[in-house]
Amino acid sequence: MALKRFTAQGFRCLADITIEPDPEYTLIYGANASGKTSLLEALAYLGRGKSFRGAPPTNLIQHGQQEFVLFGELEARGRAASIGVRNSRSGLEVRVDGDSSGGTASLAAALPLQVIDPDVHNLVSGGPDDRRRFVDWLAFHVEPDYLALWRQFRRALKQRNAALKAGTGREPLMAWDKEFSRLGERLSAAREKALGVALDTLREHGGALLKADIDFRYTQGWGVDKALREALEEHIERDRVAGTTQVGPHRADVRLIVDERQARRLVSRGQQKLLASAMILAATETVQSVLERPLLLLLDDPAAELDHDSIGRLMERVAGLGCQVIATSLRRNELVFPVPPRVFHVEQGRLQQATSRR
């Protein structure tokens, strides 16, 4: 569903704002520290219930305010929906069509979105946590009941780690391993299947942006030649010393291959951004195809650290997705869209729709 209208109150440096994005392309431009990224952060928070910049909720509440409130109106194929988030020092409140029982998962289902921001290169150059979250996002939208399976596995992992920290004996500890192994192998299979659904699209976008052969390989977090239960038994003494589980899907990763070399060792910062952006675009396209609806794609200063040809290739791939795009830039004419975008100017946290140019 397209985001038709968005309001934000008490969020970071933003004045109370209302924006009606274009169903295709919206551009928000302004100087550094004007509030562009804060606006995208608020939009992303509406669909995720958390900051893509990693900021805690207390840092998002505007100085002098007790809470922030975000609200969106969605529409697609004649159907309307509403989505809202309120966050204060007493906690997070989520509502989707008036229902507050779904938690942040209901936000992700109502407003699936992806973000390409200046730190997107960490998806390539950083540790495996971001890459696991990338695969989990894919699996959440592609694989039925994935969220329930993920939650069950996280509970089993927490229980096993608690038993390790408590110094539970070997035999009682092994009793936890059966459930942990069963859930872990199912979770790993679901992740690998979801990545497989996106694999051709990942290779296509990566190859087009980097002009190289790209591949992606899921590593499950334990040896490929054995069952998870067997790997746990082999590591049980090491786990007891460490007080935590050393093998399993919580240790999984995605290896990124560029021209048959590991991407982390090969590509420059700009190339890392292009490869990570290719991953985001491919995930967006894959989920759109599965859900049969356009997603929201947020581009925070996509031209940063990219040369003219690279940003041109990136925007060309973005245009081919058919999703709703909201982008920021320093200057009004910095980005090229296939059709004129709806343009807004932001200054000192205040948003104003720009006049059209002929």
Residue frames relative to the residue before (quaternion, step in Angstrom):
aa qw qx qy qz dx dy dz
M 1.0000 0.0000 0.0000 0.0000 0.00 0.00 0.00
A 0.4253 -0.7021 0.5092 0.2588 3.57 -0.99 0.80
L 0.4454 -0.6526 0.5428 0.2849 3.53 -1.16 0.68
K 0.2092 -0.8223 0.5234 0.0781 3.56 -0.44 1.24
R 0.8009 -0.0218 0.0652 0.5948 3.57 1.00 -0.83
F 0.0434 -0.8012 0.5965 -0.0198 3.57 -1.00 0.87
T 0.0390 -0.7809 0.6232 0.0164 3.55 -1.01 0.86
A 0.0783 -0.7796 0.6210 0.0237 3.54 -1.16 0.71
Q 0.0201 -0.7834 0.6210 -0.0177 3.55 -0.97 0.94
G 0.8601 0.1409 -0.1104 0.4776 3.55 -0.96 0.92
F 0.5181 0.6529 -0.4081 0.3726 3.59 1.20 0.40
R 0.8439 -0.1433 0.0453 0.5151 3.57 -0.71 1.19
C 0.8127 -0.2518 0.2016 0.4852 3.57 -0.95 -0.96
L 0.4923 0.6998 -0.4171 0.3066 3.58 1.27 -0.12
A 0.4174 -0.6182 0.5988 0.2917 3.49 -1.17 0.70
D 0.6284 -0.4824 0.3980 0.4625 3.59 -1.18 0.24
I 0.0103 -0.8434 0.5337 -0.0614 3.55 -0.48 1.18
T 0.1050 -0.7338 0.6645 0.0944 3.49 -1.39 0.42
I 0.0157 0.7944 -0.6061 0.0370 3.56 -0.88 0.93
E 0.1723 -0.7501 0.6308 0.0991 3.54 -1.08 0.81
P 0.2123 -0.8179 0.5213 0.1192 3.59 -0.01 1.26
D 0.5395 -0.5706 0.5026 0.3615 3.51 -1.29 0.41
P 0.5359 -0.6328 0.4337 0.3525 3.64 -1.00 0.62
E 0.7223 0.3690 -0.2463 0.5306 3.60 1.23 -0.29
Y 0.8392 -0.0996 0.1271 0.5194 3.60 0.20 -1.23
T 0.0093 -0.7690 0.6383 -0.0335 3.51 -0.97 1.03
L 0.1270 -0.7825 0.6072 0.0537 3.56 -0.96 0.92
I 0.0836 -0.7616 0.6420 0.0289 3.54 -0.99 0.95
Y 0.0184 0.8283 -0.5583 0.0428 3.58 -0.48 1.11
G 0.2456 0.7471 -0.5913 0.1787 3.54 -1.25 0.52
A 0.6710 -0.5045 0.3675 0.4002 3.53 -1.33 0.25
N 0.6581 -0.4650 0.3990 0.4377 3.55 -1.32 0.18
A 0.8293 0.1874 -0.1774 0.4956 3.57 -1.14 0.79
S 0.4454 0.6981 -0.4545 0.3281 3.59 1.16 0.43
G 0.6333 -0.5342 0.3363 0.4478 3.59 1.22 -0.40
K 0.3815 0.7470 -0.4766 0.2634 3.62 1.25 0.06
T 0.7149 0.4427 -0.2645 0.4721 3.57 0.74 -1.05
S 0.6086 0.5483 -0.3562 0.4495 3.60 1.05 -0.68
L 0.6355 0.5219 -0.3309 0.4629 3.58 1.03 -0.73
L 0.6645 0.4742 -0.3081 0.4885 3.60 0.93 -0.83
E 0.6174 0.5471 -0.3420 0.4499 3.57 1.04 -0.73
A 0.6476 0.5069 -0.3105 0.4768 3.57 1.03 -0.81
L 0.6352 0.5246 -0.3227 0.4661 3.58 1.00 -0.82
A 0.6765 0.4837 -0.2900 0.4736 3.57 0.92 -0.91
Y 0.6120 0.5556 -0.3495 0.4411 3.59 1.04 -0.75
L 0.6156 0.5624 -0.3457 0.4304 3.57 1.05 -0.73
G 0.7564 0.3727 -0.2055 0.4968 3.59 1.07 -0.69
R 0.7605 0.3649 -0.1959 0.5000 3.59 1.24 -0.21
G 0.3311 -0.7490 0.5066 0.2697 3.56 1.09 -0.65
K 0.7416 0.2490 -0.2128 0.5855 3.55 1.23 0.50
S 0.5599 -0.6212 0.4479 0.3163 3.54 -1.30 0.41
F 0.3944 -0.7025 0.5286 0.2675 3.59 -0.92 0.81
R 0.6328 0.5041 -0.3383 0.4805 3.60 1.27 -0.09
G 0.5316 -0.6732 0.3795 0.3466 3.57 1.30 0.10
A 0.4390 0.7161 -0.4514 0.3014 3.60 1.23 0.20
P 0.4529 -0.6640 0.5107 0.3052 3.61 -1.00 0.73
P 0.6683 -0.5348 0.3312 0.3971 3.61 -1.12 0.58
T 0.6329 0.5519 -0.3481 0.4166 3.60 0.97 -0.77
N 0.6618 0.4948 -0.3084 0.4713 3.59 1.13 -0.55
L 0.6447 0.5311 -0.3138 0.4515 3.57 1.25 -0.34
I 0.5960 0.5605 -0.3669 0.4428 3.58 1.19 -0.46
Q 0.4969 -0.6882 0.4514 0.2751 3.53 -0.76 1.09
H 0.5865 -0.5927 0.4243 0.3532 3.56 -1.06 0.79
G 0.7943 0.2629 -0.2214 0.5009 3.55 -0.83 1.03
Q 0.6609 0.4678 -0.3059 0.5008 3.59 1.30 -0.14
Q 0.4449 -0.6983 0.5027 0.2484 3.55 -1.24 0.47
E 0.8016 0.0575 0.0130 0.5949 3.58 1.23 -0.42
F 0.2095 -0.7136 0.6252 0.2367 3.52 -1.35 0.00
V 0.1735 -0.7743 0.6054 0.0622 3.53 -1.17 0.72
L 0.0609 -0.7795 0.6234 -0.0048 3.56 -0.89 1.04
F 0.0103 0.8093 -0.5855 0.0455 3.57 -0.94 0.87
G 0.0370 -0.8112 0.5836 -0.0014 3.54 -0.96 0.86
E 0.2260 -0.7262 0.6316 0.1504 3.51 -1.23 0.66
L 0.1449 -0.8011 0.5799 0.0303 3.57 -0.78 1.10
E 0.0196 0.7984 -0.6015 0.0195 3.53 -1.16 0.60
A 0.1869 0.7529 -0.6192 0.1216 3.54 -1.09 0.79
R 0.8560 0.0257 -0.0484 0.5140 3.55 -1.00 0.92
G 0.7254 -0.4600 0.2364 0.4541 3.54 0.98 0.88
R 0.6289 0.5155 -0.3369 0.4746 3.59 1.28 -0.03
A 0.1901 -0.7874 0.5805 0.0823 3.53 -0.91 0.99
A 0.0151 -0.7765 0.6299 0.0065 3.55 -1.21 0.56
S 0.2321 -0.7557 0.5934 0.1513 3.56 -1.25 0.40
I 0.0639 -0.7859 0.6151 -0.0063 3.53 -1.14 0.71
G 0.0406 0.8307 -0.5503 0.0736 3.58 -0.82 0.94
V 0.1184 -0.7662 0.6296 0.0508 3.53 -1.24 0.63
R 0.0162 -0.7521 0.6587 0.0112 3.55 -1.03 0.87
N 0.0166 0.8024 -0.5956 0.0340 3.56 -0.81 0.96
S 0.0510 0.7739 -0.6260 0.0816 3.51 -0.90 1.03
R 0.7114 -0.4327 0.3144 0.4560 3.55 -1.23 -0.08
S 0.6420 0.5058 -0.3319 0.4710 3.59 1.24 -0.19
G 0.7338 -0.4321 0.2250 0.4735 3.59 1.26 0.02
L 0.6121 -0.5690 0.4382 0.3310 3.49 -1.44 0.02
E 0.0759 -0.7664 0.6368 0.0371 3.54 -1.04 0.88
V 0.1004 -0.8041 0.5859 -0.0084 3.55 -0.79 1.11
R 0.0254 0.7863 -0.6173 0.0064 3.57 -1.04 0.79
V 0.0314 -0.7588 0.6506 0.0030 3.54 -0.97 0.94
D 0.8127 -0.1140 0.0010 0.5715 3.55 -0.42 1.27
G 0.7391 -0.4408 0.2125 0.4629 3.54 1.00 0.92
D 0.6146 0.5446 -0.3422 0.4567 3.60 1.26 -0.20
S 0.1701 -0.8191 0.5444 0.0616 3.57 -0.71 1.09
S 0.5254 0.6862 -0.3820 0.3273 3.59 1.26 0.12
G 0.6365 0.6140 -0.3171 0.3426 3.60 1.16 -0.43
G 0.3548 -0.7517 0.4906 0.2614 3.60 1.18 -0.34
T 0.7794 -0.3501 0.2339 0.4640 3.55 -1.29 -0.25
A 0.5596 0.5968 -0.4012 0.4120 3.61 1.13 -0.46
S 0.6360 0.5241 -0.3367 0.4555 3.59 1.07 -0.65
L 0.5912 0.5484 -0.3647 0.4655 3.59 1.16 -0.55
A 0.6758 0.5041 -0.2895 0.4532 3.56 0.88 -0.99
A 0.6635 0.4912 -0.3084 0.4727 3.58 1.04 -0.69
A 0.6904 0.4815 -0.2818 0.4605 3.59 1.00 -0.79
L 0.8076 0.0986 -0.0146 0.5812 3.57 0.97 -0.86
P 0.0412 -0.8136 0.5799 0.0081 3.62 0.35 1.16
L 0.0773 0.8090 -0.5726 0.1079 3.54 -0.80 1.00
Q 0.1592 -0.7446 0.6345 0.1328 3.51 -1.37 0.28
V 0.2484 -0.7705 0.5780 0.1029 3.54 -1.26 0.58
I 0.0772 -0.7232 0.6822 0.0749 3.52 -1.12 0.80
D 0.0599 0.8059 -0.5802 0.1018 3.57 -0.39 1.26
P 0.7264 -0.4519 0.2755 0.4384 3.64 -1.20 0.17
D 0.6948 0.4451 -0.2821 0.4895 3.62 1.19 -0.36
V 0.3503 0.7726 -0.4788 0.2261 3.60 1.24 0.16
H 0.5491 0.6320 -0.3912 0.3820 3.60 1.18 -0.51
N 0.5505 0.6222 -0.3940 0.3933 3.60 1.20 -0.44
L 0.5334 0.6140 -0.4033 0.4193 3.57 1.22 -0.37
V 0.7089 0.3966 -0.2281 0.5368 3.57 1.23 -0.57
S 0.7980 0.3616 -0.1651 0.4530 3.55 0.69 -1.14
G 0.6495 0.5538 -0.3174 0.4133 3.59 1.16 -0.45
G 0.7216 -0.4202 0.3295 0.4405 3.53 -1.34 -0.24
P 0.7144 -0.5059 0.2963 0.3821 3.56 -1.31 0.18
D 0.4786 0.6941 -0.4482 0.2972 3.64 1.14 -0.34
D 0.6843 0.4817 -0.2925 0.4628 3.59 0.85 -0.98
R 0.6638 0.4956 -0.3185 0.4609 3.60 0.97 -0.74
R 0.6110 0.5173 -0.3575 0.4810 3.61 1.09 -0.59
R 0.6480 0.5063 -0.3254 0.4667 3.59 0.95 -0.82
F 0.6009 0.5596 -0.3479 0.4526 3.57 1.09 -0.71
V 0.6914 0.4539 -0.2759 0.4896 3.60 0.87 -0.94
D 0.6309 0.5327 -0.3404 0.4499 3.60 1.01 -0.76
W 0.6296 0.5262 -0.3396 0.4599 3.60 1.02 -0.76
L 0.6280 0.5249 -0.3211 0.4764 3.56 1.00 -0.84
A 0.7062 0.4752 -0.2695 0.4504 3.57 0.76 -1.07
F 0.5864 0.5859 -0.3632 0.4254 3.61 1.06 -0.71
H 0.7579 0.3761 -0.1966 0.4956 3.57 0.95 -0.91
V 0.7195 0.4630 -0.2451 0.4560 3.60 1.12 -0.62
E 0.7760 0.3333 -0.1559 0.5123 3.57 0.97 -0.91
P 0.4309 -0.7060 0.4932 0.2695 3.63 -0.65 1.04
D 0.8522 0.1528 -0.1320 0.4826 3.57 -1.12 0.78
Y 0.3300 0.7633 -0.5080 0.2244 3.61 1.17 0.34
L 0.6312 0.5554 -0.3496 0.4133 3.59 0.91 -0.84
A 0.6588 0.5005 -0.3169 0.4637 3.59 0.91 -0.87
L 0.6463 0.5140 -0.3161 0.4671 3.58 0.98 -0.82
W 0.6467 0.5210 -0.3174 0.4578 3.59 0.93 -0.89
R 0.6642 0.5019 -0.3040 0.4632 3.59 0.94 -0.87
Q 0.6415 0.5156 -0.3247 0.4661 3.60 0.97 -0.78
F 0.6558 0.4998 -0.3187 0.4675 3.57 0.95 -0.83
R 0.6520 0.5153 -0.3306 0.4473 3.61 0.89 -0.86
R 0.6223 0.5255 -0.3378 0.4717 3.60 1.07 -0.69
A 0.6624 0.5020 -0.3058 0.4645 3.57 0.92 -0.90
L 0.6375 0.5184 -0.3227 0.4698 3.59 1.01 -0.78
K 0.6513 0.5125 -0.3133 0.4637 3.58 0.93 -0.88
Q 0.6657 0.4993 -0.3074 0.4616 3.60 0.93 -0.85
R 0.6610 0.4980 -0.3163 0.4638 3.59 0.92 -0.83
N 0.6580 0.5011 -0.3144 0.4659 3.58 0.95 -0.83
A 0.6253 0.5285 -0.3390 0.4634 3.58 1.04 -0.74
A 0.6456 0.5103 -0.3171 0.4714 3.58 1.02 -0.79
L 0.6327 0.5231 -0.3267 0.4683 3.60 1.03 -0.75
K 0.6815 0.4886 -0.2916 0.4602 3.59 0.88 -0.91
A 0.6694 0.4987 -0.2915 0.4672 3.58 1.14 -0.67
G 0.4684 -0.6995 0.4287 0.3280 3.59 1.27 -0.09
T 0.1958 0.8045 -0.5336 0.1723 3.58 1.14 0.62
G 0.5520 -0.6412 0.4293 0.3159 3.57 -1.00 0.82
R 0.7071 -0.4952 0.3120 0.3968 3.52 -1.28 0.42
E 0.6939 0.4855 -0.2978 0.4407 3.61 0.79 -0.95
P 0.6761 0.4617 -0.3223 0.4751 3.66 0.79 -0.84
L 0.6306 0.5470 -0.3392 0.4337 3.57 1.03 -0.76
M 0.6507 0.5296 -0.3206 0.4398 3.55 0.96 -0.82
A 0.5603 0.5996 -0.3906 0.4171 3.58 1.21 -0.38
W 0.6293 0.5222 -0.3330 0.4695 3.58 1.17 -0.57
D 0.6064 0.6367 -0.3498 0.3233 3.56 1.09 -0.74
K 0.5941 0.5944 -0.3781 0.3881 3.58 1.06 -0.68
E 0.7041 0.4455 -0.2647 0.4856 3.58 0.83 -0.99
F 0.6288 0.5391 -0.3274 0.4547 3.56 0.98 -0.87
S 0.6817 0.4892 -0.2902 0.4602 3.59 0.89 -0.91
R 0.6454 0.5296 -0.3255 0.4439 3.57 0.93 -0.87
L 0.7049 0.4489 -0.2618 0.4827 3.57 0.86 -0.98
G 0.6469 0.5456 -0.3199 0.4259 3.56 0.98 -0.85
E 0.6773 0.4761 -0.2968 0.4758 3.58 0.94 -0.82
R 0.6318 0.5127 -0.3369 0.4737 3.61 1.05 -0.67
L 0.6490 0.5174 -0.3154 0.4601 3.57 0.98 -0.87
S 0.6611 0.5107 -0.3040 0.4580 3.57 0.91 -0.91
A 0.6499 0.5144 -0.3159 0.4617 3.59 0.98 -0.82
A 0.6537 0.5086 -0.3159 0.4629 3.59 1.00 -0.81
R 0.6331 0.5197 -0.3277 0.4708 3.60 1.01 -0.78
E 0.6805 0.4936 -0.2970 0.4528 3.55 0.84 -0.97
K 0.6352 0.5230 -0.3260 0.4655 3.57 1.04 -0.73
A 0.6568 0.5087 -0.3102 0.4623 3.60 0.95 -0.88
L 0.6508 0.5001 -0.3150 0.4766 3.56 0.97 -0.84
G 0.6299 0.5427 -0.3300 0.4470 3.57 1.06 -0.72
V 0.6072 0.5511 -0.3477 0.4547 3.59 1.08 -0.70
A 0.7510 0.4025 -0.2043 0.4820 3.58 1.01 -0.83
L 0.4541 0.7594 -0.4189 0.2042 3.57 1.23 -0.40
D 0.6714 0.4899 -0.3166 0.4571 3.61 0.81 -0.90
T 0.6595 0.5005 -0.3010 0.4732 3.58 1.01 -0.82
L 0.6113 0.5405 -0.3410 0.4668 3.58 1.06 -0.72
R 0.6726 0.4901 -0.2969 0.4682 3.57 0.89 -0.92
E 0.6528 0.5309 -0.3177 0.4371 3.58 0.98 -0.86
H 0.7019 0.4497 -0.2764 0.4783 3.59 0.78 -0.99
G 0.6519 0.5176 -0.3207 0.4520 3.59 0.93 -0.84
G 0.6701 0.4983 -0.2998 0.4612 3.57 0.93 -0.87
A 0.6647 0.5112 -0.3064 0.4506 3.57 0.98 -0.84
L 0.7160 0.4505 -0.2648 0.4628 3.60 0.94 -0.81
L 0.7750 0.3341 -0.1847 0.5036 3.60 0.96 -0.80
K 0.2992 -0.7634 0.5108 0.2586 3.59 1.26 -0.30
A 0.5879 0.5115 -0.3701 0.5057 3.53 0.94 1.03
D 0.5508 -0.5717 0.4805 0.3728 3.55 -1.34 0.21
I 0.1023 -0.8146 0.5709 -0.0073 3.55 -0.66 1.17
D 0.0501 0.7846 -0.6179 0.0127 3.56 -1.09 0.68
F 0.2067 -0.7649 0.6042 0.0849 3.53 -1.28 0.53
R 0.0244 -0.8123 0.5820 -0.0306 3.58 -0.79 1.03
Y 0.3183 -0.7561 0.5471 0.1663 3.52 -0.76 1.09
T 0.1135 -0.7603 0.6359 0.0683 3.59 -0.92 0.92
Q 0.4084 -0.8084 0.3813 0.1851 3.54 -0.48 1.25
G 0.5853 -0.6068 0.3748 0.3856 3.60 1.16 -0.24
W 0.7505 0.1196 -0.1565 0.6309 3.57 1.33 0.26
G 0.7300 -0.4640 0.2782 0.4176 3.57 -1.24 0.37
V 0.4798 -0.6978 0.4566 0.2728 3.56 -0.92 0.92
D 0.6822 0.5154 -0.2848 0.4334 3.58 1.18 -0.47
K 0.7566 0.3184 -0.2017 0.5343 3.62 1.20 0.22
A 0.5651 -0.5723 0.4731 0.3597 3.53 -1.31 0.35
L 0.6216 -0.5548 0.3944 0.3876 3.57 -1.18 0.51
R 0.6118 0.5528 -0.3578 0.4383 3.62 0.99 -0.74
E 0.6566 0.5045 -0.3064 0.4696 3.56 0.98 -0.82
A 0.6462 0.5159 -0.3182 0.4637 3.60 0.99 -0.82
L 0.6295 0.5284 -0.3318 0.4631 3.59 1.03 -0.75
E 0.6523 0.5161 -0.3166 0.4559 3.57 0.93 -0.85
E 0.6564 0.5128 -0.3094 0.4588 3.58 1.01 -0.80
H 0.7609 0.3832 -0.1897 0.4881 3.59 1.06 -0.74
I 0.3847 0.7791 -0.4581 0.1873 3.58 1.22 -0.05
E 0.6654 0.4858 -0.3265 0.4632 3.63 0.92 -0.75
R 0.6334 0.5166 -0.3235 0.4767 3.57 1.03 -0.75
D 0.6410 0.5216 -0.3193 0.4639 3.59 1.02 -0.80
R 0.6563 0.5154 -0.3174 0.4504 3.58 0.96 -0.84
V 0.6433 0.5046 -0.3217 0.4775 3.59 1.03 -0.72
A 0.7180 0.4453 -0.2458 0.4750 3.58 0.92 -0.97
G 0.3507 -0.7495 0.4910 0.2725 3.60 1.13 -0.57
T 0.7388 0.3081 -0.2131 0.5603 3.57 1.21 0.42
T 0.5503 -0.6283 0.4460 0.3217 3.57 -1.19 0.56
Q 0.2743 -0.8232 0.4854 0.1069 3.55 -0.59 1.19
V 0.7666 0.2631 -0.1621 0.5629 3.62 1.18 -0.34
G 0.4799 0.6441 -0.5019 0.3206 3.55 -1.17 0.63
P 0.7139 -0.4733 0.2986 0.4208 3.61 -1.24 0.14
H 0.5627 0.5717 -0.3986 0.4446 3.61 1.22 -0.22
R 0.6746 0.4195 -0.2873 0.5351 3.60 1.34 -0.04
A 0.3898 0.7466 -0.4621 0.2775 3.59 1.26 0.20
D 0.0859 -0.7745 0.6248 0.0477 3.55 -1.33 0.29
V 0.2916 -0.6933 0.6153 0.2361 3.52 -1.37 0.10
R 0.2569 -0.7600 0.5798 0.1420 3.56 -0.67 1.10
L 0.2017 -0.7801 0.5869 0.0793 3.55 -0.84 1.05
I 0.1142 -0.8221 0.5577 -0.0045 3.54 -0.59 1.20
V 0.0361 -0.7738 0.6323 -0.0089 3.58 -0.87 1.04
D 0.8222 -0.1138 0.0205 0.5573 3.56 -0.55 1.21
E 0.6937 -0.5211 0.2418 0.4344 3.54 0.96 1.09
R 0.6336 0.4585 -0.3629 0.5066 3.60 1.16 0.50
Q 0.5713 -0.5853 0.4408 0.3698 3.56 -1.16 0.57
A 0.5122 -0.7020 0.4087 0.2790 3.54 -0.73 1.14
R 0.6264 0.5687 -0.3530 0.3995 3.62 0.96 -0.79
R 0.7193 0.4312 -0.2478 0.4850 3.60 1.11 -0.63
L 0.7184 0.4969 -0.2362 0.4257 3.56 1.19 -0.47
V 0.8032 0.3912 -0.1956 0.4045 3.54 0.58 -1.14
S 0.5152 -0.6152 0.5083 0.3125 3.52 -1.30 0.54
R 0.7118 -0.4251 0.3193 0.4589 3.58 -1.30 0.08
G 0.6628 0.4978 -0.3082 0.4668 3.60 0.94 -0.84
Q 0.6567 0.4978 -0.3069 0.4762 3.57 1.01 -0.79
Q 0.6042 0.5450 -0.3469 0.4665 3.56 1.09 -0.72
K 0.6471 0.5122 -0.3186 0.4664 3.59 0.98 -0.83
L 0.6563 0.5077 -0.3125 0.4624 3.58 0.97 -0.83
L 0.6677 0.4927 -0.3072 0.4659 3.58 0.92 -0.86
A 0.6568 0.4923 -0.3108 0.4794 3.57 0.94 -0.85
S 0.6372 0.5181 -0.3269 0.4676 3.59 1.00 -0.77
A 0.6130 0.5415 -0.3421 0.4626 3.57 1.05 -0.76
M 0.6383 0.5222 -0.3255 0.4625 3.58 1.02 -0.77
I 0.6597 0.5014 -0.3061 0.4687 3.59 0.96 -0.86
L 0.6621 0.5027 -0.3095 0.4617 3.58 0.93 -0.87
A 0.6632 0.5063 -0.3049 0.4591 3.57 0.95 -0.86
A 0.6396 0.5100 -0.3247 0.4748 3.59 1.00 -0.80
T 0.6375 0.5278 -0.3197 0.4614 3.57 0.99 -0.85
E 0.6787 0.4897 -0.2959 0.4604 3.58 0.85 -0.96
T 0.6501 0.5268 -0.3168 0.4466 3.59 0.95 -0.86
V 0.6984 0.4599 -0.2794 0.4720 3.58 0.82 -0.97
Q 0.5959 0.5519 -0.3645 0.4555 3.59 1.04 -0.67
S 0.6619 0.5144 -0.3016 0.4543 3.56 0.94 -0.90
V 0.6723 0.4924 -0.2925 0.4690 3.58 0.97 -0.86
L 0.7424 0.4116 -0.2199 0.4807 3.58 0.89 -0.98
E 0.2645 -0.7876 0.5024 0.2394 3.56 1.28 -0.45
R 0.6389 0.4404 -0.3461 0.5274 3.55 0.91 1.02
P 0.5159 -0.6437 0.4509 0.3410 3.61 -1.06 0.59
L 0.3298 -0.7218 0.5759 0.1966 3.55 -1.14 0.69
L 0.4648 -0.6229 0.5415 0.3205 3.53 -1.37 0.11
L 0.0779 -0.7865 0.6125 0.0150 3.57 -0.81 1.06
L 0.1538 -0.7908 0.5907 0.0456 3.57 -0.72 1.15
L 0.0922 -0.7928 0.6024 0.0109 3.56 -0.76 1.10
D 0.1121 -0.8069 0.5791 0.0311 3.57 -0.44 1.21
D 0.8177 -0.2198 0.0900 0.5243 3.57 -0.35 1.31
P 0.0165 0.8581 -0.5132 0.0097 3.61 0.71 1.01
A 0.6209 0.5719 -0.3521 0.4044 3.62 1.14 -0.49
A 0.4895 0.6766 -0.4363 0.3351 3.62 1.21 -0.34
E 0.8630 0.0932 -0.1170 0.4826 3.57 -0.99 1.01
L 0.6392 0.4833 -0.3479 0.4867 3.61 1.22 0.33
D 0.4251 -0.6829 0.5240 0.2802 3.56 -1.04 0.75
H 0.7471 -0.4297 0.2687 0.4301 3.54 -1.33 0.24
D 0.6804 0.4886 -0.2978 0.4579 3.61 0.86 -0.90
S 0.6642 0.5199 -0.3088 0.4396 3.58 0.96 -0.86
I 0.6730 0.4697 -0.3104 0.4797 3.60 0.90 -0.85
G 0.5988 0.5569 -0.3552 0.4529 3.57 1.14 -0.59
R 0.6615 0.4937 -0.3006 0.4779 3.58 0.96 -0.88
L 0.6449 0.5300 -0.3221 0.4467 3.56 0.97 -0.88
M 0.7004 0.4616 -0.2842 0.4643 3.60 0.80 -0.96
E 0.5962 0.5506 -0.3617 0.4589 3.58 1.12 -0.57
R 0.6611 0.4846 -0.3042 0.4854 3.60 0.98 -0.81
V 0.6104 0.5445 -0.3435 0.4614 3.60 1.04 -0.77
A 0.6682 0.5201 -0.3013 0.4383 3.57 0.90 -0.96
G 0.6722 0.5256 -0.2957 0.4294 3.56 1.09 -0.66
L 0.5648 0.6388 -0.3783 0.3603 3.59 1.22 -0.28
G 0.2965 -0.7674 0.5156 0.2395 3.57 0.98 -0.79
C 0.4902 0.6476 -0.4474 0.3745 3.59 1.15 0.48
Q 0.5649 -0.5466 0.4694 0.4023 3.55 -1.31 0.05
V 0.1126 -0.8208 0.5600 0.0040 3.57 -0.65 1.15
I 0.0105 -0.7440 0.6680 0.0062 3.55 -1.02 0.92
A 0.0196 -0.8302 0.5529 -0.0682 3.56 -0.49 1.26
T 0.2315 -0.7432 0.6066 0.1613 3.54 -1.25 0.50
S 0.0464 0.7768 -0.6278 0.0161 3.54 -1.25 0.48
L 0.5974 -0.5628 0.4322 0.3735 3.53 -1.29 0.35
R 0.8029 0.1877 -0.0620 0.5624 3.56 1.00 -0.88
R 0.6326 -0.5892 0.3620 0.3486 3.51 -1.13 0.70
N 0.7912 0.3275 -0.1568 0.4921 3.59 0.90 -0.87
E 0.3635 0.7737 -0.4594 0.2415 3.59 1.21 0.38
L 0.7648 0.3051 -0.1546 0.5460 3.59 1.08 -0.72
V 0.2924 -0.7488 0.5737 0.1571 3.53 -1.14 0.73
F 0.0988 -0.7853 0.6108 0.0191 3.56 -0.82 1.08
P 0.5838 -0.6055 0.4005 0.3635 3.60 -1.11 0.54
V 0.7537 0.1066 -0.0902 0.6423 3.58 1.26 -0.47
P 0.6340 -0.5393 0.3632 0.4186 3.62 -1.10 0.49
P 0.3479 -0.7470 0.5253 0.2122 3.62 -0.79 0.95
R 0.4998 -0.5475 0.5439 0.3932 3.51 -1.35 0.10
V 0.1838 -0.8385 0.5116 0.0360 3.57 -0.62 1.16
F 0.0478 -0.7697 0.6366 0.0061 3.53 -1.07 0.90
H 0.2319 -0.7436 0.6092 0.1489 3.54 -1.18 0.65
V 0.1194 -0.7876 0.6015 0.0604 3.56 -0.94 0.89
E 0.0716 0.7774 -0.6181 0.0924 3.54 -1.00 0.94
Q 0.8403 -0.0594 -0.0246 0.5382 3.55 -0.76 1.14
G 0.7374 -0.4570 0.2215 0.4453 3.54 0.92 0.99
R 0.6314 0.5129 -0.3354 0.4751 3.58 1.28 0.05
L 0.2504 -0.7941 0.5478 0.0813 3.53 -0.91 1.03
Q 0.0428 0.7878 -0.6124 0.0503 3.53 -0.99 0.88
Q 0.4336 -0.6859 0.5133 0.2793 3.56 -0.92 0.88
A 0.3849 -0.7382 0.5130 0.2091 3.54 -0.86 1.04
T 0.5304 -0.6073 0.4836 0.3406 3.52 -1.20 0.55
S 0.5297 -0.6407 0.4532 0.3218 3.56 -1.09 0.68
R 0.2656 -0.7380 0.5997 0.1585 3.52 -1.29 0.55
R 0.2635 -0.7670 0.5658 0.1488 3.54 -0.93 0.87
